[in-house]
Amino acid sequence: MTGRSVPEAGSGPARSVPNPLSPLWRGRRIGLLGGSFNPAHQAHVMISLQAIRHLGLDEVWWLVSPQNPLKPTKGMAPLAERLAGARRVAGTARIRPTDIEAALGTRYTVDTLAALKQRYPQTFFVWLIGADNMVQMPRWKQWECIFRLAPVAILARPTYSLPAMSSTAAKRFGTRRVPVEHARALATMTPPAWTFIHFRHDPTSATAIRARRRAHSRSSVD
């Protein structure tokens, strides 16, 4: 990782990474939502807005992954295409799609968090994950370190809420759970600290969107 300035978001792939030298990020509370965004959709927007509301965040950065290590490469759209789609869907300046993992050269959450904390030392980060990811957390590289690097907010997903609350990760850090009524202070808490956010779900899924696109493509050819 270099110490050079990276331009602000706005007009091209090289400008999707917030400038680490800008005073804008000093003391700000930023939610980090990682994923393939293949494609981005309204459920991503909903959970981001819910996180902003419940956690008192200034922004949510979407970390559009070059390639999720736990997902197959087949069917994965190019990064530039997924990033452009995320920008179209975001719909508000408080959701900032980025290709920051490509800029940092990181593939795993634990490495991304460590690099972001070094690059933005005066920014308060909260890692945002869906309840489904809470269940599979032990498959992630150095997953316990993730909880020690930054506060974590678990966002409810249909059918996954109960399994998430009885998961290995929830049990491992059970004593560090923050009640939802104190969630607005989560960003400034010393990790490990985590909370669970319940809200009304949007049933949209990237898998379903890709399936509809394939079906439409076949019907157009026929």
C-alpha positions in Angstrom: 0.0 0.0 0.0 1.4 3.4 -1.0 1.0 6.7 0.7 0.0 8.6 -2.5 -3.2 10.5 -2.7 -6.1 8.8 -4.3 -8.7 11.1 -6.0 -12.2 11.5 -4.8 -15.1 9.4 -6.1 -17.1 10.6 -9.0 -15.9 10.2 -12.6 -14.1 7.0 -13.4 -12.6 3.8 -12.0 -9.5 5.6 -10.5 -11.9 8.1 -8.8 -14.0 5.6 -6.9 -11.7 5.5 -3.9 -12.1 8.3 -1.2 -9.0 10.4 -0.8 -7.2 9.3 2.4 -5.6 12.7 2.7 -8.8 14.6 2.7 -9.9 16.1 6.1 -13.5 15.1 5.1 -13.1 11.7 6.8 -11.8 12.9 10.1 -14.2 11.7 12.8 -16.7 10.4 10.3 -18.7 7.3 10.9 -18.6 5.0 7.8 -20.4 1.7 7.3 -18.6 -0.8 5.1 -20.7 -3.2 3.0 -18.6 -5.6 1.0 -19.9 -7.9 -1.7 -19.8 -8.9 -5.3 -22.8 -6.6 -6.2 -23.4 -8.9 -9.2 -25.6 -6.9 -9.7 -26.3 -4.2 -7.1 -30.0 -4.0 -6.3 -32.6 -2.3 -4.0 -32.0 -4.7 -1.1 -28.4 -3.4 -1.0 -29.8 0.1 -0.8 -32.3 -0.8 1.9 -29.8 -2.4 4.2 -27.5 0.6 3.7 -30.1 3.1 4.6 -31.2 1.0 7.6 -27.6 0.9 8.8 -27.3 4.7 8.4 -30.5 5.2 10.4 -29.9 2.7 13.2 -26.1 3.3 13.6 -26.0 7.1 13.0 -23.6 6.7 10.1 -22.5 9.5 7.9 -22.1 7.2 4.8 -22.0 3.6 3.7 -19.2 2.6 1.3 -20.0 -0.3 -0.9 -16.8 -2.3 -1.4 -17.4 -3.9 -4.8 -15.1 -6.9 -4.7 -12.8 -7.8 -7.6 -13.7 -11.4 -6.7 -15.2 -12.9 -3.6 -12.9 -15.8 -2.5 -16.0 -17.8 -1.5 -17.9 -17.4 -4.7 -17.2 -18.9 -8.2 -15.8 -16.8 -11.0 -18.3 -18.3 -13.5 -21.1 -15.8 -14.1 -19.3 -12.9 -12.4 -19.6 -9.7 -14.4 -16.4 -7.6 -14.8 -15.6 -5.3 -11.9 -16.1 -2.1 -14.0 -19.5 -3.3 -15.0 -20.5 -4.1 -11.4 -19.2 -0.8 -10.1 -21.1 1.1 -12.8 -24.3 -0.8 -11.9 -23.8 0.0 -8.2 -23.4 3.7 -8.9 -26.7 3.7 -10.9 -28.6 1.9 -8.1 -27.2 3.7 -5.1 -29.4 6.7 -5.5 -28.0 8.9 -2.7 -24.8 10.6 -2.0 -24.7 8.8 1.4 -24.1 5.5 -0.3 -20.7 5.5 -2.0 -19.8 2.6 -4.4 -16.1 2.0 -4.6 -13.5 -0.4 -6.0 -11.3 0.2 -3.0 -10.4 -3.5 -2.6 -8.9 -3.4 -6.1 -7.0 -0.3 -5.2 -5.7 -1.8 -2.0 -4.9 -5.1 -3.6 -6.9 -7.0 -0.9 -9.2 -10.0 -1.3 -10.1 -10.9 2.3 -12.2 -8.8 4.7 -9.6 -9.0 7.5 -6.9 -7.5 5.1 -9.3 -4.9 3.8 -10.2 -3.7 7.3 -6.6 -3.6 8.4 -5.6 -1.5 5.3 -8.5 0.9 5.7 -7.7 1.5 9.4 -4.2 2.3 8.4 -5.2 4.5 5.5 -8.0 6.4 7.3 -6.7 6.4 10.9 -9.2 9.1 12.1 -12.3 7.5 10.6 -14.7 5.3 12.5 -15.6 2.2 10.5 -18.4 -0.3 11.1 -18.3 -3.6 9.1 -21.8 -4.4 7.8 -22.8 -8.0 7.1 -26.0 -9.8 6.4 -27.2 -12.5 8.8 -26.4 -15.1 6.2 -22.7 -14.1 6.4 -22.8 -14.3 10.2 -23.7 -18.0 9.9 -20.8 -18.7 7.5 -18.3 -16.4 9.3 -16.0 -19.3 10.5 -15.2 -19.9 6.8 -13.7 -16.5 6.5 -9.9 -15.8 6.8 -9.0 -14.9 10.4 -12.7 -14.2 11.1 -12.1 -13.6 14.8 -9.7 -10.8 13.9 -12.4 -9.1 11.9 -14.4 -8.6 15.2 -11.3 -7.2 16.8 -10.5 -4.7 14.0 -13.8 -2.9 13.8 -17.3 -2.9 15.3 -19.7 -5.2 13.4 -23.4 -4.7 12.6 -25.4 -7.7 11.5 -28.3 -6.9 9.3 -31.3 -9.2 9.3 -32.0 -11.5 6.3 -35.1 -13.6 5.7 -34.8 -17.1 7.3 -31.3 -16.3 8.6 -31.9 -14.3 11.7 -32.3 -17.2 14.2 -29.4 -19.2 12.8 -27.2 -16.0 12.9 -28.0 -15.5 16.6 -27.0 -19.1 17.5 -24.0 -19.1 15.2 -20.4 -19.8 16.2 -19.5 -16.1 15.8 -22.5 -14.9 17.9 -21.5 -17.4 20.7 -17.8 -16.5 20.5 -18.5 -12.8 21.0 -21.8 -13.1 22.9 -20.7 -10.9 25.8 -19.7 -8.1 23.4 -23.2 -7.7 21.9 -24.5 -4.2 22.0 -28.3 -3.7 22.6 -30.0 -2.1 19.6 -31.0 0.9 21.7 -27.3 1.7 22.0 -26.4 0.9 18.4 -25.9 4.6 17.5 -22.8 4.6 19.6 -21.4 1.4 18.0 -19.1 3.1 15.5 -17.0 4.7 18.3 -16.9 1.7 20.6 -13.7 -0.3 21.1 -14.0 -3.7 19.3 -15.0 -6.4 19.6 -18.5 -4.9 19.7 -21.4 -5.9 17.6 -25.2 -5.5 17.2 -28.1 -7.0 15.4 -30.4 -4.8 13.3 -33.9 -6.0 12.6 -36.0 -4.4 9.8 -38.6 -5.1 7.2 -37.0 -7.1 4.4 -36.7 -6.5 0.7 -36.9 -9.9 -1.0 -34.7 -8.9 -4.0 -31.6 -11.0 -4.6 -28.8 -10.8 -7.1 -29.2 -14.5 -7.9 -32.8 -14.0 -8.9 -31.9 -10.9 -11.0 -29.3 -12.9 -12.9 -31.7 -15.8 -13.4 -34.3 -13.4 -14.9 -31.7 -11.8 -17.1 -30.6 -15.2 -18.4 -34.3 -16.2 -19.1 -34.9 -12.9 -20.9 -31.8 -13.4 -23.0 -32.9 -16.9 -24.0 -36.4 -15.8 -24.9 -35.0 -12.9 -27.0 -32.8 -15.4 -28.9 -35.7 -17.8 -29.4 
